[in-house]
Amino acid sequence: MSIEVYRDPWGIPHLRADDPRGLARAQGLVTARDRAWQLEVERHRVQGTTAAFLGPEAVEWDVFARRTRLADTARRCLGRLDDATRAWVAAYTDGVNAGLAEGARRSREFAAAGLVPGTWEPWVPLGVWLSTHVLFAGFPTKLWREHVARTLGEEAIELFATDGPGTSGSNGWLVDADRTATGAALLAGDPHRFIEAPGVYQQIRLACPGYDVVGLAVPGVPGLAHFGHTGTVAWAITNAMADYQDLYRERLRRRADGTPEALGPDGWRPAHAHTETVEVKGADPVAVEVVETERGPVIVPDDGEGGAISLRHPPRVTGDLGFAALPALLCARTVDDVDRAFDRWVEPVNVVQAADTRGGTLHRVAGHVPVRPRDNLLRVVPAWEPAHAWRGRFEPLPRAAVDGFAVMANARGLAAPLGVEFAPPHRAERIARLLEASREWTAPGMAAVHTDTRLASARPLLALAARLDGLPADAAALRDRLLRWDRRMDADSTDAALYAAVRGAVVRRLAAHPVLAPLARTPAYPALFSPWMALVPRVAYALETLLTSGPVPPADRAGAVRAALAEVAAAPPAGPWGATHRLAPWAALPDGDDAAWPGLDGDHDCVLSTSSVPGVTDRGARGPAARYVWDLARREDSLWVVPFGASGVPGDPHERDQLPLWLRGGLVPVITDWNRLDKEHPA
């Protein structure tokens, strides 16, 4: 088997092999050399074994992974794959196993954690996909809505319905041939995820006699699931914000022998149960009872009312994760090929855009959304009521024609019938307005869209401030300054810092208001769900709604803004927005040098979406995990960038060499000429 590995000046791997399986092996091999620590952390996350080397802070995830049966679901999905796809995935894991030892020798984290690289089995990539996306659709939000309904009343159940804590979104846009300088389409965008070091996306090129594709891979998963360019067709996705995971309130009881039973529509039925042990570095092991009813695994063993809560989601029910789409995408030549490949997609549910060199375009939703009542989408539903059962089929998936351009930014639109909570319309509307400004778009020109920092969501707070009278002189001066502000969240803007400080103070005051304060007393759910249950972030992301409607009386809303202006006027921030709005990436082994991370432009509702949590912290933990521009006129004119670099090896020249570009909105050229690449030793 012949495998060739090349690198461009940014260390990005370009791989060639004799056939698709050899290429999958090469992808696994190079990923293991470049990202060994990252891969092994992901493998352990799937198995719920990270606390054995990361310590007590990892226990909550490990318990969740065991209860959710992630590894068992991955094995089940592998068994349902067709023979060709299963062999392709196995070739990838063969490559990972061949490269792990070398990668581990290069990565000091293994010694620091006392971890020895293990063995990848073919089910592990499916498990990585599951663990990466099981919280992606935000099913814990149903726990929050249930809490809101019980505390404030049924009418308030959707009061906080907006893209917020724990969710992942993206920007994406397709500009058709009539609006570009070349007469060929452009696709561009940036997936918003928690920023991790190493990055969650890996720039890579995969070439064999059947295809030659560049794109962004998920380390640990073969192929190019989310973003790719084959030369004749390119595709990209965003989170559709669909709801496809259900939570059921379970009534459990024990037989005399201790075996659990669960009350379902047909009465009491046996539940599967066994006990697993989570080993914890530096602490006692934790015993976990894993219980699964006919609805799904129990993820909350005690809901505070004498019951439990189970999770039902498509891969666990059907044994299908949609992996057959991945090799099909690599072989795509037209948008019709991409369309057919995404017909096989399961999870997560995404909005897909594609364009080809023939002028074809595609704008659709892909994935499995079960058919069930509206209540299932909103909250935890009783397992024993037949009306809440799935109906054995999936919702039809919307699609739309592309006229000039199409924008996907997690807002209510194409996927609206499939979900409950969507991002506010600001990013989508701003991107559309920017795209309307030209009919001569080029790949480099897209940087101006990627990096736009106008914050439309500031309008309600500033409108309230404008109506206030009788303010003290310093608060009035601050208010007037903010009303003159250009509403751009630039890192060097002192006005942006002042606005953020006022906004945070308003959030804290609203969260403390007697109407909302009872929401701070949340049920004793597992700590893993705390980000979804915390009141202050919920208020922060629903601030527009809470300042214009909702249960807080208008006079008290105005009072919160008045008090916030006075507070900030008395003690204004010491520097510009970027002084506190700094990058805060997640790492399995933090380096402890948080102060060294740079300041960031943007904010949650900007096109340049670098999310902080107003009222809690200005630090930016979520943002563009990559940026890309796919040019259908000439693939070599395409551009991309990731937050750090191609390598996950500490001290490697390509560990963080893209960070300066990423910070200023720059992009790296996609090099496709093999003569401009450096060849590594034969693999």
NORJO-V144032 format. One record per backbone hydrogen bond with DSSP energy under -1.0 kcal/mol. CO is the residue of the C=O (numbers start at 1). NH is the residue of the N-H. E is the energy in kcal/mol with one decimal. If there is no record, write none. Layout:
BEGIN
{{CO | NH | E} {CO | NH | E}}
END
This chain:
BEGIN
{{3 | 683 | -1.1} {4 | 16 | -2.5} {5 | 680 | -3.5} {6 | 14 | -2.7} {7 | 678 | -2.9} {8 | 11 | -2.6} {12 | 8 | -1.4} {13 | 205 | -1.7} {14 | 6 | -2.8} {15 | 207 | -2.1} {16 | 4 | -2.9} {19 | 23 | -2.2} {20 | 24 | -2.4} {21 | 25 | -2.4} {22 | 26 | -2.1} {23 | 27 | -2.5} {24 | 28 | -2.3} {25 | 29 | -2.6} {26 | 30 | -2.7} {27 | 31 | -2.2} {28 | 32 | -2.2} {29 | 33 | -1.9} {30 | 34 | -2.5} {31 | 35 | -3.1} {34 | 648 | -2.4} {35 | 39 | -2.9} {36 | 40 | -2.5} {37 | 41 | -2.4} {38 | 42 | -2.2} {39 | 43 | -2.4} {40 | 44 | -2.3} {41 | 45 | -2.1} {42 | 46 | -2.0} {43 | 47 | -1.5} {44 | 48 | -1.1} {44 | 49 | -2.5} {50 | 53 | -1.7} {50 | 54 | -2.5} {51 | 55 | -1.5} {51 | 281 | -2.9} {55 | 58 | -1.9} {56 | 59 | -1.8} {58 | 62 | -2.0} {59 | 63 | -2.8} {60 | 64 | -2.2} {61 | 65 | -3.0} {62 | 66 | -2.1} {63 | 67 | -2.9} {64 | 68 | -2.9} {65 | 70 | -1.7} {69 | 73 | -2.5} {70 | 74 | -2.4} {71 | 75 | -2.3} {72 | 76 | -2.2} {73 | 77 | -2.6} {74 | 78 | -2.4} {75 | 79 | -2.1} {78 | 81 | -1.4} {82 | 86 | -2.5} {83 | 87 | -2.3} {84 | 88 | -1.9} {85 | 89 | -2.4} {86 | 90 | -2.3} {87 | 91 | -2.0} {88 | 92 | -1.5} {89 | 93 | -2.0} {90 | 94 | -2.2} {91 | 95 | -1.9} {92 | 96 | -2.3} {93 | 97 | -2.6} {94 | 98 | -1.7} {95 | 99 | -1.4} {96 | 100 | -1.6} {99 | 103 | -2.4} {100 | 104 | -3.1} {101 | 105 | -1.9} {102 | 106 | -1.2} {107 | 110 | -1.3} {108 | 112 | -2.1} {109 | 113 | -2.5} {110 | 115 | -2.5} {121 | 124 | -2.0} {123 | 127 | -1.8} {124 | 128 | -2.8} {125 | 129 | -2.0} {126 | 130 | -2.2} {127 | 131 | -3.0} {128 | 132 | -2.1} {129 | 133 | -1.4} {130 | 134 | -2.1} {133 | 136 | -1.1} {135 | 138 | -1.1} {138 | 141 | -2.3} {139 | 142 | -2.1} {140 | 144 | -1.5} {141 | 145 | -2.8} {142 | 146 | -2.2} {143 | 147 | -1.8} {144 | 148 | -2.5} {145 | 149 | -2.9} {146 | 150 | -2.1} {147 | 151 | -1.8} {148 | 152 | -3.4} {149 | 153 | -1.2} {153 | 156 | -1.9} {154 | 157 | -1.7} {156 | 159 | -2.0} {158 | 161 | -1.6} {160 | 162 | -1.4} {164 | 167 | -1.9} {169 | 192 | -2.7} {171 | 190 | -2.1} {172 | 408 | -3.4} {173 | 188 | -2.5} {174 | 406 | -2.2} {175 | 186 | -2.3} {176 | 179 | -2.1} {177 | 180 | -1.0} {179 | 441 | -2.0} {185 | 632 | -2.3} {186 | 175 | -2.9} {187 | 630 | -3.5} {188 | 173 | -2.9} {189 | 628 | -1.9} {190 | 171 | -2.2} {191 | 625 | -3.3} {193 | 623 | -2.3} {195 | 586 | -3.0} {202 | 217 | -3.0} {204 | 215 | -2.3} {205 | 15 | -2.4} {206 | 213 | -3.0} {207 | 17 | -1.5} {208 | 211 | -1.1} {211 | 208 | -3.1} {213 | 206 | -3.1} {214 | 229 | -2.5} {215 | 204 | -2.2} {217 | 202 | -2.6} {218 | 221 | -2.4} {227 | 216 | -1.9} {228 | 235 | -2.3} {229 | 214 | -2.2} {232 | 357 | -2.3} {233 | 230 | -2.9} {234 | 355 | -1.9} {235 | 228 | -1.6} {236 | 353 | -2.7} {238 | 351 | -2.5} {246 | 312 | -2.6} {247 | 381 | -2.3} {248 | 310 | -2.4} {249 | 383 | -2.4} {250 | 308 | -2.0} {251 | 263 | -2.1} {253 | 261 | -2.8} {255 | 258 | -1.9} {259 | 255 | -2.7} {260 | 271 | -2.2} {261 | 253 | -2.1} {262 | 269 | -2.6} {264 | 267 | -2.0} {267 | 264 | -2.7} {269 | 262 | -2.9} {272 | 292 | -2.6} {274 | 290 | -3.5} {276 | 288 | -3.5} {278 | 286 | -2.6} {280 | 283 | -1.7} {286 | 278 | -3.3} {288 | 276 | -3.1} {290 | 274 | -1.8} {291 | 298 | -3.2} {292 | 272 | -2.3} {296 | 293 | -2.2} {297 | 311 | -2.6} {300 | 309 | -2.3} {307 | 303 | -2.2} {308 | 250 | -3.4} {309 | 299 | -2.1} {309 | 300 | -2.0} {310 | 248 | -2.2} {312 | 246 | -2.7} {313 | 317 | -1.6} {314 | 318 | -3.2} {315 | 319 | -1.9} {322 | 325 | -1.8} {323 | 326 | -1.5} {325 | 329 | -2.0} {326 | 330 | -1.3} {327 | 331 | -1.1} {329 | 332 | -1.4} {334 | 338 | -1.9} {335 | 339 | -2.8} {336 | 340 | -2.4} {337 | 341 | -2.3} {338 | 342 | -2.5} {341 | 344 | -1.7} {342 | 345 | -1.1} {346 | 368 | -2.1} {349 | 240 | -1.9} {350 | 366 | -3.0} {351 | 238 | -1.8} {352 | 364 | -2.3} {353 | 236 | -2.1} {354 | 362 | -2.2} {355 | 234 | -2.5} {356 | 359 | -1.5} {360 | 356 | -2.0} {362 | 354 | -1.8} {363 | 400 | -2.7} {364 | 352 | -3.7} {366 | 350 | -2.4} {369 | 395 | -3.5} {371 | 391 | -1.7} {374 | 377 | -1.1} {374 | 378 | -1.0} {375 | 379 | -2.1} {381 | 249 | -3.0} {382 | 385 | -1.1} {385 | 388 | -1.8} {386 | 389 | -1.8} {393 | 371 | -1.7} {398 | 365 | -2.2} {403 | 405 | -1.7} {404 | 176 | -2.5} {406 | 174 | -2.6} {408 | 172 | -1.8} {410 | 423 | -2.8} {413 | 416 | -1.6} {415 | 418 | -2.3} {416 | 419 | -1.2} {418 | 243 | -2.9} {422 | 163 | -1.3} {425 | 429 | -2.9} {426 | 430 | -2.6} {427 | 431 | -2.5} {428 | 432 | -2.2} {429 | 433 | -2.3} {430 | 434 | -2.4} {431 | 435 | -2.6} {432 | 436 | -2.0} {434 | 437 | -1.1} {435 | 438 | -1.3} {441 | 181 | -2.4} {443 | 446 | -1.3} {444 | 447 | -1.6} {445 | 448 | -1.4} {446 | 450 | -2.5} {447 | 451 | -1.9} {449 | 452 | -1.5} {452 | 608 | -2.3} {453 | 489 | -2.5} {455 | 458 | -1.3} {456 | 459 | -1.8} {458 | 462 | -2.3} {459 | 463 | -2.7} {460 | 464 | -2.1} {461 | 465 | -2.4} {462 | 466 | -2.3} {465 | 468 | -1.3} {472 | 476 | -2.8} {473 | 477 | -2.3} {474 | 478 | -2.0} {475 | 479 | -2.7} {476 | 480 | -2.7} {477 | 481 | -2.2} {478 | 482 | -2.4} {479 | 483 | -2.0} {480 | 484 | -1.1} {487 | 455 | -3.2} {488 | 490 | -1.5} {489 | 602 | -3.2} {490 | 493 | -1.9} {491 | 578 | -3.4} {493 | 497 | -1.2} {493 | 577 | -2.0} {494 | 498 | -2.2} {495 | 499 | -2.7} {496 | 500 | -2.6} {497 | 501 | -2.1} {498 | 502 | -2.3} {499 | 503 | -3.1} {500 | 504 | -2.6} {501 | 505 | -1.9} {502 | 506 | -2.4} {503 | 507 | -2.6} {504 | 508 | -2.2} {505 | 509 | -1.9} {506 | 510 | -2.6} {507 | 511 | -2.6} {508 | 512 | -1.3} {510 | 513 | -1.2} {513 | 517 | -3.3} {516 | 519 | -2.3} {517 | 520 | -2.2} {518 | 521 | -1.4} {520 | 522 | -1.4} {523 | 525 | -2.2} {526 | 529 | -2.0} {527 | 530 | -2.1} {529 | 532 | -1.0} {529 | 533 | -1.0} {530 | 534 | -1.4} {534 | 538 | -1.3} {535 | 539 | -2.6} {536 | 540 | -2.6} {537 | 541 | -2.4} {538 | 542 | -1.2} {540 | 543 | -1.1} {542 | 546 | -2.4} {543 | 547 | -2.0} {545 | 549 | -2.3} {553 | 557 | -2.0} {554 | 558 | -2.4} {555 | 559 | -2.1} {556 | 560 | -2.0} {557 | 561 | -1.9} {558 | 562 | -2.6} {559 | 563 | -2.6} {560 | 564 | -2.0} {561 | 565 | -2.4} {562 | 566 | -1.9} {563 | 567 | -2.4} {564 | 568 | -2.4} {565 | 569 | -2.4} {566 | 570 | -1.8} {567 | 571 | -1.3} {576 | 579 | -1.7} {577 | 580 | -1.1} {577 | 581 | -2.7} {580 | 582 | -1.9} {581 | 600 | -3.0} {582 | 620 | -3.1} {586 | 197 | -2.4} {593 | 596 | -1.6} {594 | 597 | -1.7} {598 | 583 | -2.9} {603 | 606 | -1.5} {607 | 609 | -1.8} {608 | 603 | -1.3} {608 | 610 | -1.3} {611 | 621 | -1.0} {613 | 616 | -2.6} {613 | 617 | -2.3} {617 | 613 | -2.1} {620 | 584 | -2.4} {621 | 195 | -2.7} {622 | 611 | -1.6} {623 | 193 | -2.2} {627 | 641 | -2.0} {628 | 189 | -1.8} {629 | 639 | -2.1} {630 | 187 | -2.2} {634 | 637 | -2.3} {635 | 638 | -2.1} {638 | 670 | -2.2} {639 | 629 | -2.7} {640 | 668 | -3.6} {641 | 627 | -2.4} {644 | 658 | -2.6} {649 | 652 | -2.2} {652 | 655 | -2.1} {654 | 647 | -1.9} {656 | 659 | -1.2} {658 | 662 | -2.9} {659 | 663 | -2.5} {660 | 664 | -1.4} {661 | 666 | -2.8} {668 | 640 | -2.3} {673 | 676 | -2.1} {674 | 677 | -1.4} {678 | 7 | -2.4}}
END
